[in-house]
Amino acid sequence: MSQDSRTTDHDPARPAAEPASKTSPEGLPPAEEDLAAAFVRETEVIEEAVEDGKKVRRKGIYLLPNLFTTSALFAGFFAIVAGINGDFTAAAVAIFIAMVLDGLDGRVARMTNTQSAFGAEYDSLSDMLSFGAAPALVAFTWILQDIGKTGWVVAFLYVACAALRLARFNVQIGSIDKKWFIGLPSPSAAALVAASIWTFHSFDAEAFGFKLLMLVIVAAAGVLMVSNIRYYSFKDIDLKGPVPFVVLLAIVLGFVVISMQPSVMLLLLFGAYVASGPVMAVMRKMKHAPPAG
């Protein structure tokens, strides 16, 4: 009987072909790649960066600056939780801690040359929680909810303005003078709201007049964030260069004064910074106005 033409004789001297085995990108067979390694491989962050004039694909993230960003994010979330629990002093302090940590992560990244697109996006999301949602929610939970619909509308206005401010800042990086911020920075707006909550709550100032005042403060902080008013950024200050001894003495005295009544002094400090933008804008307009007559 003849065999089907599609079959071939088996040569016992030639070993049977082994089935092709798939290997992981790491060069390991599937059985030898454990779940942890597979999870790390699948969740790895890959971004394009320019190094020595060449575009390269970089894997992983820088740990040190992102630790500061994560700490700022935690402080912002803690502020929300503290506000919900009625501990408004702790909530205000947590917002200031987030502000300090947010200022450190960028400087650490620049000093250690660990800037990355991932870090910039992560920082913006952290800022949105710590300086957008947290101050508005704490203010609403403490006093704005007593005003009814107007209270939550103003709180939402602040959150929306903070989001718009951060989005505009991200797309304007590199196209504006680093010496100035266009619009009130979101950390400073959050500091004004937090200092107001801390001060008024410490003095049990819950009369209707203070409710209206907080309404104006939250709304004004939100509008100033999306305005075109310029604010000094302090980025041209050289922290690595030598300074006169009197500068260090002034800093020490500043800490002493703030420690005497932290809530009031911080409110005065950031209130002055917030007011500096509109005041300087009016002065510039008056300076360039044509003479009357």
C-alpha positions in Angstrom: 0.0 0.0 0.0 1.4 3.4 -1.0 1.6 6.2 1.6 -0.1 9.5 1.1 2.2 11.9 -0.7 1.9 14.5 2.1 3.7 12.3 4.6 7.5 11.8 4.9 9.5 8.9 6.2 11.0 9.4 9.6 14.8 9.3 9.8 15.7 7.7 13.2 19.2 9.2 13.0 17.8 12.8 12.9 16.3 14.0 16.2 12.8 15.4 16.1 12.6 19.2 15.8 11.9 20.8 19.2 9.0 23.2 19.3 10.1 26.9 19.3 9.9 28.3 22.8 9.0 31.9 23.4 11.2 33.9 25.6 10.6 37.1 27.5 12.2 40.4 26.5 14.7 39.8 29.3 15.8 36.6 27.6 14.2 34.2 30.1 11.7 31.5 29.4 8.2 32.2 30.7 8.6 29.6 33.4 11.7 31.4 34.8 10.3 34.9 34.7 8.4 35.3 38.0 5.4 37.5 38.5 7.3 40.3 40.1 9.7 40.6 37.2 6.8 40.5 34.8 4.9 43.2 36.7 8.0 45.4 36.7 8.5 45.0 33.0 4.9 45.7 32.1 4.7 48.8 34.3 8.0 50.3 33.5 8.0 54.1 32.6 9.7 54.8 29.3 10.1 58.4 28.1 12.1 60.1 25.4 14.8 62.6 26.5 17.5 64.6 24.8 21.0 63.8 26.0 24.1 65.3 24.3 21.9 66.5 21.5 20.6 63.0 20.8 17.1 61.7 21.4 17.2 58.6 23.6 14.6 56.4 25.3 15.0 56.3 29.0 13.6 53.7 31.3 12.6 54.2 34.9 12.1 57.3 37.1 14.3 59.4 39.4 13.6 58.5 43.0 14.8 61.5 45.0 12.7 64.4 43.5 9.6 62.1 43.3 9.9 61.3 47.0 9.5 65.0 47.7 6.5 65.2 45.3 4.9 62.2 46.9 5.4 63.7 50.4 3.7 66.9 49.2 0.8 64.9 47.7 0.5 63.1 51.1 0.4 66.4 52.9 -2.4 67.7 50.6 -4.4 64.6 51.1 -3.9 64.8 54.9 -5.2 68.4 54.8 -8.4 67.2 53.2 -8.9 64.4 55.7 -8.1 66.7 58.6 -10.6 69.3 57.3 -13.3 66.6 57.0 -12.6 65.6 60.7 -12.9 69.2 61.8 -9.2 69.7 62.6 -8.8 72.9 60.6 -5.5 74.0 62.2 -3.8 70.7 61.2 -5.3 71.0 57.8 -3.9 74.5 57.3 -0.5 73.4 58.6 -0.5 70.4 56.2 -1.0 72.8 53.2 2.0 74.8 54.3 4.1 71.6 54.6 3.0 70.6 51.1 4.1 74.1 49.9 7.6 73.6 51.4 7.9 70.1 49.9 6.7 71.3 46.5 9.4 74.0 46.5 12.0 71.4 47.3 11.3 68.8 44.7 12.0 71.1 41.8 15.2 72.5 43.3 16.4 69.0 44.2 15.8 67.8 40.6 17.7 70.8 39.2 20.6 70.4 41.6 21.0 66.7 41.0 20.2 67.0 37.3 17.3 64.6 37.6 14.6 66.5 35.7 12.1 64.4 33.7 8.8 64.7 31.9 7.3 62.2 34.3 8.4 64.3 37.3 6.9 67.4 35.8 3.5 65.8 35.2 3.5 64.1 38.6 4.3 67.5 40.3 1.4 69.1 38.5 -1.0 66.4 39.6 0.3 66.8 43.2 -0.2 70.6 43.0 -3.7 70.1 41.8 -4.6 68.2 45.0 -2.5 70.1 47.5 -3.1 73.6 46.2 -6.3 73.3 44.3 -8.7 70.8 45.9 -7.4 70.8 49.5 -7.7 74.6 50.2 -11.1 74.8 48.6 -12.5 71.7 50.4 -11.0 72.8 53.8 -12.5 76.3 53.4 -15.9 74.9 52.4 -15.9 72.3 55.2 -15.1 75.0 57.8 -17.2 78.0 56.8 -18.2 78.3 53.2 -20.9 75.6 53.5 -22.8 77.9 55.9 -23.4 80.3 53.0 -25.2 77.7 51.0 -25.0 77.4 47.2 -22.8 80.4 46.9 -20.2 78.8 49.2 -19.7 75.6 47.1 -19.8 77.6 43.8 -17.0 79.8 45.0 -15.1 76.7 46.2 -15.5 75.1 42.8 -14.4 78.4 41.2 -11.1 78.2 43.1 -10.6 74.6 42.1 -11.3 75.3 38.4 -9.0 78.3 38.4 -6.2 76.3 40.0 -6.6 73.6 37.3 -6.5 76.3 34.6 -3.5 78.0 36.2 -1.5 74.8 36.3 -2.4 73.8 32.7 -1.4 77.3 31.4 1.8 77.2 33.4 2.8 73.8 31.8 2.3 75.0 28.3 4.1 78.3 28.8 7.3 76.8 30.2 10.3 78.1 28.3 8.3 80.9 26.6 8.1 83.4 29.4 10.6 85.3 31.6 11.5 83.0 34.5 11.8 86.1 36.7 8.0 86.5 36.7 4.9 84.3 37.2 1.9 85.1 35.0 -0.9 85.0 37.4 -0.8 84.2 41.1 1.1 80.9 41.7 -1.2 78.1 43.0 1.0 77.5 46.2 0.7 81.2 47.1 -3.0 81.2 46.6 -3.3 78.0 48.7 -1.1 79.6 51.4 -3.4 82.7 51.5 -6.5 80.6 51.9 -4.8 78.2 54.5 -3.4 81.2 56.5 -6.9 82.8 56.6 -8.5 79.6 57.8 -5.8 79.1 60.4 -6.0 82.7 61.7 -9.8 83.1 61.8 -10.4 79.6 63.2 -7.8 80.2 66.0 -9.7 83.3 67.0 -13.1 81.6 66.7 -14.1 84.2 64.0 -17.2 82.6 62.6 -19.5 85.6 62.4 -21.3 86.3 59.2 -18.9 89.0 58.3 -16.0 86.6 58.4 -17.9 84.2 56.2 -18.3 86.9 53.6 -14.6 87.7 54.0 -13.6 84.1 53.4 -15.9 84.1 50.4 -14.1 87.1 48.9 -10.6 85.7 49.8 -11.2 82.3 48.1 -12.8 83.9 45.0 -10.1 86.5 44.7 -7.3 83.9 45.0 -8.9 81.9 42.3 -9.4 84.8 39.9 -5.9 86.0 40.5 -4.5 82.6 39.5 -5.9 82.9 36.0 -5.2 86.6 35.6 -2.4 88.1 33.5 -1.0 90.0 36.6 2.7 89.4 37.0 4.2 88.1 40.3 7.9 88.0 41.2 9.1 84.4 41.1 12.3 84.7 43.2 13.9 82.2 40.7 16.8 84.6 39.9 18.1 84.4 43.5 21.3 82.4 43.7 21.1 80.2 46.7 24.6 78.7 46.0 26.5 82.0 46.0 27.8 83.8 49.0 25.6 86.4 50.7 26.3 89.1 53.3 26.0 88.0 56.9 23.1 90.4 57.5 21.0 88.3 55.1 21.3 85.2 57.3 20.5 87.3 60.3 17.4 88.7 58.6 16.3 85.1 57.9 16.7 84.1 61.5 14.8 87.1 62.7 12.1 86.3 60.2 11.7 82.8 61.7 11.6 84.2 65.2 8.8 86.7 64.3 6.8 84.0 62.5 7.1 81.6 65.4 5.5 84.2 67.8 2.2 84.0 66.0 2.5 81.8 63.0 -1.0 82.0 61.6 -1.2 85.8 61.7 2.4 86.4 60.4 1.9 83.9 57.5 -1.4 85.6 56.7 0.3 89.0 56.6 3.3 87.7 54.6 1.2 85.9 51.9 -1.4 88.6 51.9 1.3 91.1 51.1 2.6 88.9 48.3 -0.9 88.4 46.8 -1.5 92.2 46.9 1.9 93.0 45.4 0.8 91.8 42.0 -2.2 94.2 41.5 -0.4 97.1 43.3 2.6 96.8 40.9 0.3 96.4 37.9 -1.4 99.7 38.8 1.9 101.4 39.4 3.2 100.3 36.0 0.0 101.5 34.3 0.2 104.9 36.0 3.9 105.2 35.1 3.2 104.6 31.4 0.0 106.6 31.3 0.2 109.8 29.2 0.3 113.0 31.2 -3.0 114.8 31.7 -3.7 118.0 29.9 
